[in-house]
Amino acid sequence: MHRFKIAKLGEKIFWLLDGEKEHLVRVLRLDRGDRVIGFDNSGAEWLGKIENIEDESVACRILAKHYPEVEARSLVYLVSGLTKNDKMDWIIQKGTELGMAGLVPLRTKRSVVHLEGSKALERVERWQKIAAEAGKQSRRVRVPMIQNISDWAELPDKLPAFTQWLIPYEEEKTQPLSRLLPELDFDKPLAILIGPEGGFEQAEVAHARENLGAASVTLGPRILRAETAALAALTMVLAAGGDLG
């Protein structure tokens, strides 16, 4: 059954607008009487029957409401250094499928991509659409928030003060992520800092340790690409929290 993000929720009706309405009508060619699933990022979803299709909206009568157990119990965020080409698209799409709570794009010293002003806002909007589509595909009821591109100094304000920070670093030799996982509190948010192509500079790792309380960890003896490191670390943390596997 097709899933749609609800624009407006009433007691007996929910409405679909804009791109969701256009996708229902023009692409899927659904009509009155067809059943759909609506969600609104609250953790719930509604079974609805299309009751009326107008020029600017689709009204669906609510038939049932339930809370599917599809969201990760642990809030795990990715903070990803800006990468070139479509690597960030991949991280966002697959991170959403795996269960990440959100993503903060980060400007770093070794980032090849530089985005400012309107270009930065346009890219974030595009990334949010990728997250929304991946959320639908994986039947999530909460779409991860893709935040605005940030600098290091802004990170403490992006996530709660009690967030636990991890920073995979290729020069870390003594603390494997697997050894640290049992010490994490999965009732509190976690954030994983991932470097761009070329990784983090040593000064950035030191900044993360000193200002965020981040623990530097190794993901193993092999050097991983940025997108591989992001998804490997996310998978390990979610699995340790009981949300995968």
Summary of the structure (lengths in Angstrom):
residues: 245
radius of gyration: 19.9
end to end distance: 25.6
largest distance: 62.0
contacts: 773
relative contact order: 0.15
helix: 34%
strand: 26%
